Amino acid sequence: MDLGGKRVVVIGGTSGIGLGVARAALGDGAEIVVASSSADKLAAMAETLPGAKALSVDVREEASVAALFEQVGTLDHLVFTAGDWAMRGGGPVERVDIAAAAAQLEVRFWGAARAIKHAVPRIRGAGSITLTNGMIAHRPRKGTAVSSAAAGAIEHLARALAVELAPIRVNAVCAGLIRTPVWNMIPEDQREERLQRMTRKLPVARVGEAEEAAQAYLYLMRGGYTTGQVLRVDGGQSAI
Ligand SMILES: NC(=O)c1ccc[n+]([C@@H]2O[C@H](COP(=O)([O-])OP(=O)(O)OC[C@H]3O[C@@H](n4cnc5c(N)ncnc54)[C@H](OP(=O)(O)O)[C@@H]3O)[C@@H](O)[C@H]2O)c1
């Protein structure tokens, strides 16, 4: 099954992993709709990928998500890679700010749930949904309990929805350390060395590229016999 002529909506497709998915799916012949919240990123994406349609959405607002899918109409595949990086509600659990911790789930978890709710009635037969989480679900560190739980919840959501929404297939990609603009928070002159240090013990001893992560989404969209799965793109982190 290829993606030729299929309508693929990538929420979070203006940057990083999602932009990689949009580019790869466009190359595979899909009709691409990219959605995110910042007008600047949407304009930059439209320049980078002139074949893709750019639409505005803030997945924290259900009305905005509903309006997006009104505009999209029917679709074949939904890919959700949206994530914000304002780290709230982390740290030792006895000092955690619960309201801030709950806000951590707004984009990645509840945003995905809102998108699924409004996409499902419009997904054509044999379509799919692919969600995104991170290896923090499986390799927690001190002070990351909420992020870890949120990432794990996305995997459970994918598995449960695979049962509930069949024949629509629902899967997730679990990413390890992937080079995207989020790592620009490290000063440029230290970035490569720090990324190398963070990944040197992995079996694939380097940072992953967004294009490499994108291939997992393409497989899950095309793979008609795969549902309820979490595909790890982690450089082998799970194996050690
Ligand atoms: N990069 C990694 O190493 C890594 C590792 C593990 C897991 N992940 C997961 O992979 C996903 C993508 O990460 P990335 O590194 O590709 O991030 P990124 O480059 O920062 O991209 C995030 C995307 O989400 C969109 N977004 C943020 N808030 C939004 C909102 N309220 N409504 C709609 N769209 C919104 C952003 O666009 P706007 O700002 O325009 O809204 C952007 O397109 C995240 O869920 C992240 O947790 C990444």
The ligand as an SDF file (V2000), in Angstrom:
LIG
                    3D

 48 52  0  0  0  0  0  0  0  0999 V2000
   13.0710   15.4020   19.3830 N   0  0  0  0  0  0  0  0  0  0  0  0
   13.2360   14.4230   20.2860 C   0  0  0  0  0  0  0  0  0  0  0  0
   14.3810   14.0920   20.6780 O   0  0  0  0  0  0  0  0  0  0  0  0
   12.0350   13.6890   20.8280 C   0  0  0  0  0  0  0  0  0  0  0  0
   12.2670   12.6070   21.6900 C   0  0  0  0  0  0  0  0  0  0  0  0
   11.1830   11.9160   22.2220 C   0  0  0  0  0  0  0  0  0  0  0  0
    9.8910   12.2950   21.8990 C   0  0  0  0  0  0  0  0  0  0  0  0
    9.6960   13.3550   21.0610 N   0  0  0  0  0  0  0  0  0  0  0  0
    8.3020   13.7260   20.7910 C   0  0  0  0  0  0  0  0  0  0  0  0
    8.0870   13.9350   19.4250 O   0  0  0  0  0  0  0  0  0  0  0  0
    7.1070   14.9750   19.2430 C   0  0  0  0  0  0  0  0  0  0  0  0
    7.6830   15.9900   18.2540 C   0  0  0  0  0  0  0  0  0  0  0  0
    8.8910   16.4810   18.7690 O   0  0  0  0  0  0  0  0  0  0  0  0
    9.8360   17.4250   17.9010 P   0  0  0  0  0  0  0  0  0  0  0  0
   11.1910   17.3060   18.4890 O   0  0  0  0  0  0  0  0  0  0  0  0
    9.6100   17.1590   16.4490 O   0  0  0  0  0  0  0  0  0  0  0  0
    9.2510   18.8530   18.3320 O   0  0  0  0  0  0  0  0  0  0  0  0
    9.2150   20.2640   17.5620 P   0  0  0  0  0  0  0  0  0  0  0  0
   10.2560   20.3310   16.5010 O   0  0  0  0  0  0  0  0  0  0  0  0
    9.2220   21.2870   18.6300 O   0  0  0  0  0  0  0  0  0  0  0  0
    7.7740   20.2410   16.8600 O   0  0  0  0  0  0  0  0  0  0  0  0
    6.6270   20.3300   17.6330 C   0  0  0  0  0  0  0  0  0  0  0  0
    5.4580   20.7010   16.7420 C   0  0  0  0  0  0  0  0  0  0  0  0
    4.2840   20.7850   17.5740 O   0  0  0  0  0  0  0  0  0  0  0  0
    3.5800   21.9660   17.2090 C   0  0  0  0  0  0  0  0  0  0  0  0
    2.7820   22.4240   18.3370 N   0  0  0  0  0  0  0  0  0  0  0  0
    3.2230   22.8310   19.5700 C   0  0  0  0  0  0  0  0  0  0  0  0
    2.1970   23.2550   20.3130 N   0  0  0  0  0  0  0  0  0  0  0  0
    1.0770   23.1340   19.5370 C   0  0  0  0  0  0  0  0  0  0  0  0
   -0.2970   23.4300   19.7410 C   0  0  0  0  0  0  0  0  0  0  0  0
   -0.7460   23.9420   20.9020 N   0  0  0  0  0  0  0  0  0  0  0  0
   -1.1710   23.1780   18.7360 N   0  0  0  0  0  0  0  0  0  0  0  0
   -0.7300   22.6710   17.5580 C   0  0  0  0  0  0  0  0  0  0  0  0
    0.5470   22.3610   17.3030 N   0  0  0  0  0  0  0  0  0  0  0  0
    1.4470   22.6010   18.2920 C   0  0  0  0  0  0  0  0  0  0  0  0
    4.6910   22.9470   16.8360 C   0  0  0  0  0  0  0  0  0  0  0  0
    4.2310   24.0240   16.0010 O   0  0  0  0  0  0  0  0  0  0  0  0
    3.6770   25.4130   16.5730 P   0  0  0  0  0  0  0  0  0  0  0  0
    4.6830   25.9490   17.5300 O   0  0  0  0  0  0  0  0  0  0  0  0
    3.5010   26.2050   15.3180 O   0  0  0  0  0  0  0  0  0  0  0  0
    2.3700   25.1160   17.2180 O   0  0  0  0  0  0  0  0  0  0  0  0
    5.6060   22.0260   16.0340 C   0  0  0  0  0  0  0  0  0  0  0  0
    5.1440   21.9000   14.7180 O   0  0  0  0  0  0  0  0  0  0  0  0
    6.8160   15.5500   20.6460 C   0  0  0  0  0  0  0  0  0  0  0  0
    5.6280   15.0050   21.1550 O   0  0  0  0  0  0  0  0  0  0  0  0
    7.9850   15.0600   21.4660 C   0  0  0  0  0  0  0  0  0  0  0  0
    7.6360   14.8260   22.8250 O   0  0  0  0  0  0  0  0  0  0  0  0
   10.7350   14.0540   20.5210 C   0  0  0  0  0  0  0  0  0  0  0  0
  1  2  1  0
  2  3  2  0
  2  4  1  0
  4  5  1  0
  4 48  2  0
  5  6  2  0
  6  7  1  0
  7  8  2  0
  8  9  1  0
  8 48  1  0
  9 10  1  0
  9 46  1  0
 10 11  1  0
 11 12  1  0
 11 44  1  0
 12 13  1  0
 13 14  1  0
 14 15  2  0
 14 16  1  0
 14 17  1  0
 17 18  1  0
 18 19  2  0
 18 20  1  0
 18 21  1  0
 21 22  1  0
 22 23  1  0
 23 24  1  0
 23 42  1  0
 24 25  1  0
 25 26  1  0
 25 36  1  0
 26 27  1  0
 26 35  1  0
 27 28  2  0
 28 29  1  0
 29 30  1  0
 29 35  2  0
 30 31  1  0
 30 32  2  0
 32 33  1  0
 33 34  2  0
 34 35  1  0
 36 37  1  0
 36 42  1  0
 37 38  1  0
 38 39  2  0
 38 40  1  0
 38 41  1  0
 42 43  1  0
 44 45  1  0
 44 46  1  0
 46 47  1  0
M  CHG  2   8   1  16  -1
M  END
$$$$
